[in-house]
Amino acid sequence: MGTLKEDIRKQSDWIIKAFEVDGYKLDFSIASLMEIDLFFEKNLVDGRPKRRGRLSKNYGGIIFSISSYVAETLIKNVSGSKLITDDKDPHGEINFSIEFPNGMVCWPGQRIIKRIQNGLEDGVYPYGYELTKEYIPEKFDDSFWNIGKKTNNVESVKPWWKFW
């Protein structure tokens, strides 16, 4: 295992390939962060991994890889931003940060955890867009607000009142 910075770059590339298998396109654009929100909508139920879904195995590794991709996307879209890591921090995988040229700092790993816990209200795409909007020429893609409608995120479980 290398340094945390090396791991972030490596896992960012890994998650692109892993998402591609399911038809998600991650290309380091801010718009591609919407694919992550869509992935979470399809693979989480009430903030927990869906049974037999993509997050049901290697949960921590996948979350770190997604956080790494978000970090790399922000860095690639904002010239002069830098990745801040601490290899001695036992929670470094969620505590790494990005510092932007204007002095603003964000923590992609912590944001991914909030996204999982709170759903679309803490969406990854709006987060990435807000952080980068002064640096990129893109307008906010309002189709984000339809993500919840695109997915059929219903767990196949008997209602609590059925005993048979």
N, C-alpha and C positions, 0 to 999 in steps of 0.2 A: 504494500500500500504506500502511495506517495504522500505528498503534502495535501492538505485540504484543497488548496487551489488547483492542484493537478487532478484530484478526484472530482472536483466540480466540473472541470472541463471535460473529463472523460465521461462522467455520468450524463452530462448534458447531451453529448453525442449519442450515448447509449439510448436515452429516452426517445430521441428522434426516431431511431430504428425500431424501437419497441412500439411506439405509437403508430408508425407506418403500417405495421402488420394489421392493425385494426382500421386502417383507412384515415387516420388523422394525419394532417400535414403540418409539421413543425418546421419552419424555415427561418427562425430568428427574427421574424417581423413582429411588431406589436400586435397586429391583427391575429397572428397565430396563437396568441395567449387565449383567444376565445376557444380554441380547440381543447385547451386544458380544462376550461370551465365545462365544456360539453362532455369531456371524459369523466369529470367528477359527477356530473349530473347522471350519467349512465351507470356509474359504478359505485355510487354511495346511496344509502338510504338512511335518512336522519343522522347524518354525520358518521355513519359506520360503513365499512366495506360491504357491498352486496354479496350475498352468498354466491360462490362460484364465479364471482366477477374478477376483474383484473387486479383489484386491490386485496383480494382474499388471501394472497400469498405474497411474501416479501414486501409487506406493507411499508416498513421503514425505508427500505432501499428505494422503492418507487417514489416515495414522498421526497427523499433526498434528491433523486434524479430529476424530478419535476422542478424542485426548488432550484437546482443547478441550472436547468434550462431557462427558467425565468431570469435568474441572475445574468447568465450569458446573453440573453436577449436584450436586457436593459443595457448592458455594457456595450453591445454591438450597435445599439441605436443611439447612444449618447456618447459622443466623442469626448474623451477626457475623464470619463467615469472610471472608478477603480473598485476592484474586489478587495474587501478587507476580511481577512481570516485570522484565526488564532489556533494553531495546531495543538496548543496546550489545553484549550478549553474542552472539557469532556462532552460538552453539548455543541461543539463547533459546527456540526452539520445543520443545526437550526439557527445558530447565532451569527453566521457569517453575514456580512452586509455589503451594500454597494454605496459608495460615496460619489455623488454627482458633482460636476464642476461648480455648481452654485452653492455647494456646502450641504445640500440636503442628503440625508442618509436613509436607506430603507433596508429591511431585513426580509428577503424573499422566503426563507424557510419558515419564519414565523407567520408570514402572510398566508402561505399554503396551509398551515395548520388552522388558521382562522377561517379560510375558505372551506375547509373540510367541516369544521364545527358549525359554521353559520350559514353555509350555502351560498347562493348567488348574491346575497346582500354584501358579501365580501368577495365578489368576483375577481378573478385574476386579471381579466382583460381591462376592466375599468381602472384597476390599480395600476397596471402597467401603462395605460394610456395617460392617466393623470400625472404619473411621474415623468413621462417623456414628452408631453404635448408641447412644451416650449422648445423642444429640440427637433421634432419631426414635423413634416408637412401634412400628416394625415388628419382627417376628421374622425371623430368618434363614430364607430359603426353601430347604429341603433339596432341592428339585428341581434345584438347581444341580449336585448330584453326579451327575445323570443326563445332563448335557449331552453328555458323550463318548459315551454310548450312543445318543443321539438322532441323531447325525450319522454319516454313512457316509463318513468321511474317508479314502478309499483312492484314491490316485493311480493312474490307468490307465497303468501302465508294465509292459513285459515284464519278467519276472524276469531277473536278471543271467545266469542259466545258459542261457537260450534264445537261440539264435543265428539262428533263422529268423523 
